[in-house]
């Protein structure tokens, strides 16, 4: 299985702590925004593991910048 490219970046998963660090959002804010449809949905990686697609988080951050 090879890596897929999305745009210029290879697909990469981010764990919750990485998403929190990258976005400066708290855990509860991430989940609240997800529930409100304002943040990318997480991906199930297994029974007890979830992550976010980095390119989707980056797109969300770009949209925040465009709204200011």
N, C-alpha and C positions, 0 to 999 in steps of 0.2 A: 504494500500500500504506500503510495507516494503522497507527498504533501500537495494540497491544492492551493493555488494562488487565488486570492481575492484582491483584485487590484494589484498593488505593488507588494503587498504583505502576505506571507504564508499564513494560513489559518492557525490560530493559537487560542487555546482556552485559558481563561483567567479564573482562579479560585476567588472566593469571597474576599479574603484579605487583600488580594491584589486589586480587585475592583474598588474596594474601599480606599486604598492608597491612591489609586489612579484618579478617582473621581472626587475625593475628599468628602464622600457621603458616608454616613453611619450605616450600620447594618439595617437598622429599622427604616431609615430613609430609602434605602435601595429596595427593600421589600414593599414598602408603601407605594413607591413610584411604579414598581412592577405591577402591583395589584390595580393601580389606577391607569395602567397602560401607557405610562410616561417613561418607562425604562425598558431596555431589552429583557426578554424572558431568559431565564436560565435554561441550561441543557442538562439533562440527567446523564451522568457518566457511569452510573452504577447504582446499586442499592442505596448507598449512603453518600454518594458524591455528586455534586452539581458544580457547574462552572458557567461562565459567560463567554461568548465569542468575542474576542478582542476587537475585531473590526466593527461589530455592532455597538460596543461600548464607545469606541472612537467616533462613530457616526453620531451617537447620542451627544457626546461632548461637543462635536462640531455644531450640532443644531442648537445647543445652549449658547454658543458663542454668536451664532447668527441672530439670536433673539434679543441680544442686548442692544 
